[in-house]
């Protein structure tokens, strides 16, 4: 995504980006992590999804902590 006159533009197709809340899923084979209500930047034209640096860092922390847990939740 890149900025275009205070709007965000999709880096794939240059379509307009909107902020929506979605679910994020990480599948590690023996472990699936689903995080609901994640702020997600989505292209209205091609459906490409992206996360801000802050959201990506939080997702990484959540997934790492859950992956390190010894039991199923």
Buried (B, 14 or more C-beta within 10 A) or exposed (E): BEEEEEEBBBEEEEBBBEEEEBEBEBEEEEEEBEBEEBEBBBBEEEEBBBBEEEBEEBBEEBBEEBEEEEEEE
